Amino acid sequence: MESVRIVPVVVASVIFLVTYVGILSEKIHRSIVSIVGAAVMVAAGTWLGFYSDTAAFGWIDFNTIALLFGMMILVGIIQSTGLFAYLAVGVARLTRGNPILLVFTLGILTALLSSMLDNVTTIIVVAPVTISIAGLVGVSPIPLLMSEVLLSNIGGVATLVGDPPNILIASAAKFSFNDMLVHLAPIALVAAVVTQLVLLFFFRRELRGGGRAQDAGRSGSWTPGVLETLDARASLVHPRQAIQVTIVFVGTVVLYLLHSQLGIGPGLVALIGASVALLWVRPSIDEVVKSVEWDVLVFFIGLFVIVGGLSAAGVLDFAARAIAALTAQGALVAGVVLLWGSALLSGVVGSIPITMVMIPVLLAFGAQGGAIGPLWWALAIGAGFGGNLTPIGSAAGVLMLSLGRRWGTPITVRRWFESALPATLVSCVVGTLGLIVIVLLRLW
């Protein structure tokens, strides 16, 4: 029996590893690699009897796809009004164009927004403003964008609604919004500040030099006097439509905060917001279609199918049970191992699949009388912070790579690891210290 079961594990693992290497190599567009890998996974699964096309469709997360699609449309409409350029001038003036202050302010702001909104929504909103700001002050947008995407994943850990894994964990463990806030918000806040300081250290040369002209898309450095002469109101191409879409956006945010009480998913909220904006503002449909990052949607569909094949073959279950077996060593040891193990797996496979696989394992352990309180918090911290490890570890990361390429400021895989690896290590260390406090003081 074991020899029969090992074949799907090996085949699925090989397909995933080859696909993963293809994505990180950047020699072929990641969306093409993702779709090819998905097709091979379904074909191999059908042939060996561990996966099927029906099962593959079940692994495509509608909420994530709908959230991405809806918010891309809504943000595309906002951008067409000139509102992002208007906000960019305001922020640039507030910080007087100081690159270090810009990175710190925008990064922490992104972390706070991510605690209230989904990470993907936050990145879709702040990235266009950031590109405009970088162009105004003449700095490279890459340090700003990298800081934002990394801190969005960290900030999302703070609350129940900030990160999809937190929603899954709260539902399974019966945690309230306040439970998640009290246990995770202090850890996420400290991790965000410490990580931001580390990022400023790594970006110090670029920021001290006023940015790279070739990255910023213009020559020259920031000049406060020039910023003072800019008229923010002149940036509003369509003031009336800007007001309309702002009202729709605020209403969408309110729906996000209330979606669990209303019994609707965040993906549906995004589609509702996009639909209302389309009906009210009536933008050019051709421009709206161009604003959608279709390659990101295709990439995620393929990745969901591939991860589903890993799960169906038993690869993810094997990894989850190996981590859960360490619970015999005590709550603290098990929690620390689970935190770092889930962080590593989240960076490689993705935070949502790892959380989905680990939840039944922890529930089964709890049914046997085990103390799983600390393990829930370890899983939330590891899955959230670990998504920063690789460019495909989180939806926000994949989206940021696509946006950077579209706007002429591509973030390479090498560039990602240069800042993301130390950021992930530092945040996980902070998370580990927070978990130790929770366990020692028995705060679970």
C-alpha positions as CSV (number, residue, x, y, z in Angstrom):
1,M,0.0,0.0,0.0
2,E,2.8,2.4,0.9
3,S,4.5,1.8,-2.5
4,V,1.2,2.8,-4.2
5,R,0.8,6.0,-2.1
6,I,4.4,7.1,-2.6
7,V,4.1,7.5,-6.3
8,P,1.5,10.4,-6.3
9,V,3.6,12.1,-3.6
10,V,6.8,11.9,-5.7
11,V,5.0,12.9,-9.0
12,A,3.1,15.8,-7.5
13,S,6.3,17.0,-5.7
14,V,8.4,16.9,-8.9
15,I,5.7,18.8,-10.9
16,F,5.5,21.4,-8.2
17,L,9.3,21.8,-7.9
18,V,9.8,22.1,-11.6
19,T,7.0,24.7,-11.8
20,Y,8.4,26.6,-8.9
21,V,11.9,26.8,-10.4
22,G,10.3,27.9,-13.7
23,I,8.5,30.7,-11.9
24,L,11.5,31.9,-10.0
25,S,13.8,31.7,-13.0
26,E,11.8,34.4,-14.8
27,K,12.9,33.0,-18.2
28,I,9.2,32.4,-19.1
29,H,6.4,34.5,-17.8
30,R,5.1,33.2,-14.5
31,S,1.5,32.9,-15.7
32,I,2.5,30.6,-18.6
33,V,4.6,28.4,-16.2
34,S,1.6,28.3,-13.8
35,I,-0.9,27.2,-16.4
36,V,1.4,24.6,-17.9
37,G,2.2,23.3,-14.4
38,A,-1.6,23.1,-13.6
39,A,-2.3,21.2,-16.8
40,V,0.5,18.7,-16.1
41,M,-0.7,18.3,-12.5
42,V,-4.3,17.5,-13.5
43,A,-3.1,15.1,-16.3
44,A,-0.8,13.3,-14.0
45,G,-3.4,13.2,-11.2
46,T,-6.0,11.8,-13.6
47,W,-3.7,9.1,-14.9
48,L,-2.5,8.0,-11.4
49,G,-6.0,8.4,-9.8
50,F,-5.2,11.0,-7.1
51,Y,-6.6,14.2,-8.8
52,S,-9.2,15.2,-11.4
53,D,-10.4,18.2,-13.3
54,T,-13.4,18.4,-11.0
55,A,-11.3,18.4,-7.9
56,A,-9.0,21.0,-9.5
57,F,-11.8,23.4,-10.0
58,G,-12.8,23.0,-6.4
59,W,-9.3,24.3,-5.4
60,I,-9.7,27.6,-7.3
61,D,-10.5,30.1,-4.6
62,F,-13.4,32.2,-5.9
63,N,-13.0,34.8,-3.1
64,T,-9.4,35.5,-4.0
65,I,-10.0,35.7,-7.8
66,A,-13.2,37.8,-7.3
67,L,-11.4,40.1,-4.8
68,L,-8.5,40.7,-7.2
69,F,-10.8,41.2,-10.2
70,G,-13.3,43.6,-8.4
71,M,-10.7,45.7,-6.8
72,M,-8.6,46.0,-10.0
73,I,-11.7,47.4,-11.7
74,L,-12.5,49.8,-8.8
75,V,-8.9,51.1,-8.6
76,G,-8.7,51.4,-12.3
77,I,-11.7,53.7,-12.3
78,I,-10.2,55.7,-9.4
79,Q,-6.9,56.1,-11.2
80,S,-8.7,57.4,-14.4
81,T,-10.1,60.3,-12.3
82,G,-6.6,61.6,-11.3
83,L,-7.3,61.0,-7.6
84,F,-4.1,59.0,-7.0
85,A,-2.0,61.8,-8.5
86,Y,-3.9,64.3,-6.2
87,L,-3.1,62.1,-3.1
88,A,0.5,61.7,-4.3
89,V,1.1,65.5,-4.3
90,G,-0.4,65.7,-0.8
91,V,1.8,63.0,0.7
92,A,4.9,64.3,-1.1
93,R,4.3,67.7,0.4
94,L,3.6,66.3,3.9
95,T,7.0,64.5,4.0
96,R,8.7,67.3,2.0
97,G,10.0,64.6,-0.4
98,N,12.4,63.1,2.1
99,P,13.0,59.6,0.8
100,I,13.6,58.0,4.2
101,L,10.5,59.6,5.7
102,L,8.5,58.5,2.6
103,V,9.5,54.9,3.0
104,F,8.8,54.8,6.7
105,T,5.5,56.7,6.5
106,L,4.1,54.8,3.5
107,G,5.2,51.4,5.0
108,I,3.6,51.9,8.4
109,L,0.5,53.4,6.7
110,T,0.2,50.3,4.5
111,A,0.6,48.0,7.6
112,L,-2.3,49.8,9.4
113,L,-4.5,49.7,6.3
114,S,-3.8,46.0,5.9
115,S,-5.1,45.4,9.4
116,M,-8.5,46.7,8.3
117,L,-8.5,45.7,4.6
118,D,-7.4,42.6,2.8
119,N,-3.7,42.8,1.8
120,V,-4.5,42.6,-1.9
121,T,-6.9,45.6,-1.6
122,T,-4.4,47.6,0.3
123,I,-1.7,47.0,-2.3
124,I,-4.0,47.8,-5.2
125,V,-4.8,51.1,-3.5
126,V,-1.4,52.3,-2.3
127,A,0.8,51.1,-5.2
128,P,-0.5,53.6,-7.8
129,V,-0.1,56.5,-5.3
130,T,3.4,55.3,-4.5
131,I,4.4,55.3,-8.2
132,S,3.1,58.8,-8.6
133,I,5.0,60.0,-5.4
134,A,8.2,58.4,-6.6
135,G,7.9,60.2,-9.9
136,L,7.3,63.6,-8.2
137,V,10.3,63.4,-5.8
138,G,12.6,61.7,-8.2
139,V,13.4,58.5,-6.2
140,S,13.3,54.9,-7.1
141,P,9.8,53.4,-6.4
142,I,11.2,50.0,-5.6
143,P,12.2,50.6,-1.9
144,L,8.8,52.1,-1.3
145,L,6.9,49.3,-3.1
146,M,9.0,46.5,-1.4
147,S,8.4,48.1,2.0
148,E,4.7,48.3,1.4
149,V,4.2,44.8,0.2
150,L,6.2,43.3,3.0
151,L,4.5,45.4,5.7
152,S,1.1,44.7,4.2
153,N,1.5,41.0,5.0
154,I,2.8,41.8,8.5
155,G,0.0,44.3,9.2
156,G,-2.6,41.8,8.0
157,V,-1.8,39.5,10.9
158,A,-3.1,42.1,13.4
159,T,-6.8,41.5,13.1
160,L,-9.4,38.9,12.1
161,V,-10.2,40.6,8.8
162,G,-6.6,41.6,7.8
163,D,-5.5,38.3,6.4
164,P,-7.3,35.3,4.8
165,P,-5.5,32.8,7.1
166,N,-6.8,34.7,10.1
167,I,-10.4,34.4,8.9
168,L,-9.9,30.7,8.5
169,I,-8.3,30.3,11.9
170,A,-10.9,32.4,13.7
171,S,-13.7,30.4,12.2
172,A,-12.2,27.0,13.1
173,A,-11.0,28.0,16.6
174,K,-14.2,30.1,17.4
175,F,-12.1,33.2,18.0
176,S,-13.7,36.6,18.2
177,F,-12.4,39.8,16.6
178,N,-11.2,41.0,20.0
179,D,-9.4,37.6,20.6
180,M,-7.4,38.1,17.4
181,L,-6.8,41.8,18.1
182,V,-5.5,41.3,21.7
183,H,-3.2,38.4,20.9
184,L,-1.9,39.4,17.4
185,A,-2.0,43.2,17.1
186,P,0.8,43.9,19.5
187,I,3.1,41.3,17.8
188,A,2.2,42.6,14.4
189,L,2.8,46.2,15.4
190,V,6.2,45.6,16.9
191,A,7.2,43.4,13.9
192,A,6.1,46.1,11.4
193,V,8.2,48.8,13.1
194,V,11.3,46.6,13.6
195,T,11.0,45.3,10.0
196,Q,10.6,48.8,8.6
197,L,13.8,49.9,10.4
198,V,15.7,46.9,9.0
199,L,14.4,47.8,5.5
200,L,15.5,51.3,5.9
201,F,19.0,50.0,6.7
202,F,19.1,47.9,3.6
203,F,17.7,50.7,1.4
204,R,19.9,53.4,2.9
205,R,22.2,53.8,-0.1
206,E,19.4,54.2,-2.6
207,L,17.5,56.6,-0.4
208,R,20.6,58.6,0.6
209,G,21.4,59.2,-3.0
210,G,18.0,60.5,-3.8
211,G,17.0,57.4,-5.8
212,R,18.1,56.0,-9.1
213,A,17.1,58.1,-12.0
214,Q,16.6,55.1,-14.3
215,D,14.3,53.5,-11.7
216,A,12.3,56.6,-10.9
217,G,11.8,57.3,-14.6
218,R,13.2,60.9,-14.4
219,S,16.4,62.6,-13.5
220,G,17.1,64.9,-10.6
221,S,16.5,64.6,-6.9
222,W,13.7,65.9,-4.7
223,T,13.4,69.6,-4.1
224,P,10.9,70.8,-1.4
225,G,10.6,74.2,-3.1
226,V,9.5,72.5,-6.3
227,L,6.9,70.5,-4.4
228,E,5.4,73.6,-2.9
229,T,4.7,74.9,-6.4
230,L,2.6,71.9,-7.4
231,D,-1.1,72.3,-7.6
232,A,-2.8,69.1,-6.2
233,R,-6.2,70.1,-7.5
234,A,-4.9,70.3,-11.1
235,S,-4.1,66.6,-10.9
236,L,-7.9,65.8,-10.7
237,V,-8.8,65.1,-14.3
238,H,-12.4,64.4,-13.5
239,P,-13.3,65.9,-10.1
240,R,-17.0,64.9,-10.1
241,Q,-16.2,61.2,-11.0
242,A,-13.5,61.3,-8.3
243,I,-16.0,62.2,-5.7
244,Q,-18.4,59.5,-6.9
245,V,-15.8,56.7,-6.9
246,T,-14.5,57.8,-3.5
247,I,-18.0,57.4,-2.1
248,V,-18.2,53.9,-3.6
249,F,-14.8,53.0,-2.3
250,V,-15.6,54.1,1.3
251,G,-18.9,52.1,1.0
252,T,-16.9,49.1,-0.1
253,V,-14.5,49.4,2.8
254,V,-17.5,49.5,5.2
255,L,-18.8,46.3,3.6
256,Y,-15.4,44.7,4.1
257,L,-15.5,45.5,7.8
258,L,-19.1,44.0,8.1
259,H,-18.9,41.2,5.6
260,S,-18.7,38.4,8.2
261,Q,-21.8,39.8,10.0
262,L,-23.6,40.1,6.6
263,G,-22.7,36.5,5.6
264,I,-20.9,37.5,2.4
265,G,-17.3,36.9,1.3
266,P,-14.8,39.6,0.6
267,G,-14.7,38.6,-3.1
268,L,-18.4,39.4,-3.4
269,V,-17.8,42.7,-1.6
270,A,-15.2,43.7,-4.2
271,L,-17.6,42.7,-7.1
272,I,-20.4,44.8,-5.5
273,G,-18.1,47.8,-5.2
274,A,-16.9,47.4,-8.8
275,S,-20.5,47.0,-10.1
276,V,-21.7,50.1,-8.3
277,A,-18.8,52.2,-9.6
278,L,-19.3,51.0,-13.2
279,L,-23.0,51.9,-13.1
280,W,-22.6,55.3,-11.4
281,V,-19.4,56.6,-13.0
282,R,-19.9,55.0,-16.4
283,P,-16.1,54.9,-17.4
284,S,-14.8,53.8,-20.7
285,I,-15.1,50.0,-20.7
286,D,-12.0,49.7,-22.9
287,E,-9.9,51.5,-20.2
288,V,-11.5,49.4,-17.4
289,V,-10.5,46.2,-19.2
290,K,-6.9,47.5,-19.6
291,S,-6.7,48.2,-15.9
292,V,-7.2,44.5,-15.0
293,E,-4.0,42.6,-14.4
294,W,-5.2,39.5,-16.3
295,D,-1.8,37.8,-15.9
296,V,-2.2,37.8,-12.1
297,L,-5.6,36.2,-12.3
298,V,-4.3,33.5,-14.7
299,F,-1.3,32.9,-12.4
300,F,-3.4,32.4,-9.3
301,I,-5.8,30.0,-11.1
302,G,-2.9,27.9,-12.1
303,L,-1.3,28.0,-8.7
304,F,-4.5,27.0,-6.9
305,V,-4.8,24.0,-9.2
306,I,-1.1,23.0,-8.6
307,V,-1.4,23.3,-4.8
308,G,-4.7,21.3,-4.9
309,G,-2.7,18.5,-6.6
310,L,-0.1,18.6,-3.8
311,S,-2.8,18.3,-1.2
312,A,-4.6,15.5,-3.1
313,A,-1.4,13.5,-3.4
314,G,-0.8,13.8,0.4
315,V,2.3,16.0,0.2
316,L,0.9,18.8,2.4
317,D,-0.7,16.4,4.8
318,F,2.6,14.7,5.3
319,A,4.3,18.1,6.1
320,A,1.5,19.1,8.4
321,R,1.5,15.9,10.4
322,A,5.3,16.1,10.8
323,I,5.0,19.5,12.4
324,A,2.0,18.4,14.6
325,A,4.0,15.4,15.8
326,L,6.3,17.8,17.7
327,T,3.4,18.7,20.1
328,A,4.7,15.9,22.3
329,Q,7.6,18.1,23.1
330,G,5.4,20.7,24.8
331,A,3.3,23.7,23.8
332,L,6.3,26.1,23.5
333,V,8.5,23.8,21.4
334,A,5.6,22.8,19.2
335,G,4.4,26.4,18.8
336,V,7.9,27.6,17.8
337,V,8.4,24.8,15.3
338,L,4.9,25.3,13.9
339,L,5.5,29.0,13.5
340,W,8.8,28.6,11.6
341,G,7.5,25.5,9.7
342,S,4.4,27.2,8.6
343,A,6.4,30.4,7.7
344,L,8.7,28.3,5.4
345,L,5.8,26.4,3.8
346,S,3.7,29.6,3.4
347,G,6.6,31.2,1.5
348,V,6.9,28.2,-0.8
349,V,3.3,27.1,-1.3
350,G,1.2,30.0,-0.1
351,S,-0.3,31.0,3.3
352,I,-3.9,30.0,2.5
353,P,-3.3,26.4,1.4
354,I,-1.0,25.8,4.4
355,T,-3.6,27.2,6.8
356,M,-6.3,25.1,5.2
357,V,-4.2,21.9,5.7
358,M,-3.1,22.6,9.2
359,I,-6.5,23.5,10.7
360,P,-7.9,19.9,10.6
361,V,-4.6,18.6,12.1
362,L,-4.8,21.0,15.0
363,L,-8.5,20.3,15.5
364,A,-7.8,16.5,15.6
365,F,-5.1,17.1,18.1
366,G,-7.4,19.3,20.3
367,A,-10.1,16.6,20.2
368,Q,-7.5,14.2,21.8
369,G,-7.1,16.7,24.7
370,G,-4.0,18.5,23.5
371,A,-3.4,22.2,24.4
372,I,-3.8,23.8,21.0
373,G,-4.3,27.4,22.1
374,P,-0.7,28.5,21.5
375,L,-0.6,26.6,18.2
376,W,-3.4,28.7,16.7
377,W,-1.4,31.8,17.3
378,A,1.8,30.2,16.0
379,L,0.0,29.3,12.8
380,A,-1.5,32.8,12.3
381,I,1.9,34.4,12.8
382,G,3.9,31.9,10.7
383,A,1.4,31.9,7.8
384,G,1.1,35.7,7.8
385,F,4.8,36.6,8.2
386,G,6.1,33.7,6.1
387,G,4.1,34.9,3.0
388,N,6.9,37.5,2.6
389,L,9.6,34.9,2.0
390,T,9.1,34.5,-1.7
391,P,7.4,36.5,-4.4
392,I,4.6,33.9,-4.7
393,G,4.1,33.4,-1.0
394,S,1.2,35.8,-0.9
395,A,-1.4,37.3,-3.3
396,A,0.0,40.8,-2.4
397,G,3.5,39.8,-3.5
398,V,2.4,38.4,-6.9
399,L,0.3,41.4,-7.5
400,M,3.1,43.8,-6.7
401,L,5.4,42.1,-9.1
402,S,2.9,42.4,-11.9
403,L,2.2,46.1,-11.1
404,G,5.9,46.9,-11.0
405,R,6.4,45.4,-14.5
406,R,3.4,47.2,-15.9
407,W,4.6,50.6,-14.6
408,G,8.2,50.1,-15.8
409,T,9.7,49.4,-12.4
410,P,10.1,45.6,-12.4
411,I,11.0,43.9,-9.1
412,T,13.2,41.0,-10.0
413,V,13.3,37.8,-7.9
414,R,16.8,38.6,-6.8
415,R,15.8,42.0,-5.7
416,W,12.9,40.5,-3.8
417,F,15.0,38.1,-1.8
418,E,17.6,40.8,-1.0
419,S,15.1,42.7,1.2
420,A,12.4,40.1,1.8
421,L,14.6,37.4,3.3
422,P,16.0,39.6,6.2
423,A,12.5,41.1,6.7
424,T,10.9,37.7,7.0
425,L,13.6,36.5,9.5
426,V,13.3,39.6,11.6
427,S,9.5,39.5,11.7
428,C,9.5,35.8,12.5
429,V,11.9,36.4,15.4
430,V,9.6,39.1,16.8
431,G,6.7,36.7,16.3
432,T,8.6,34.0,18.2
433,L,9.3,36.2,21.1
434,G,5.6,37.2,21.2
435,L,4.5,33.6,21.1
436,I,6.9,32.8,24.0
437,V,5.2,35.5,26.1
438,I,1.8,34.1,25.2
439,V,2.9,30.6,26.3
440,L,4.8,31.5,29.4
441,L,2.0,33.8,30.7
442,R,-0.6,31.3,29.5
443,L,-2.5,34.0,27.7
444,W,-4.2,31.7,25.3
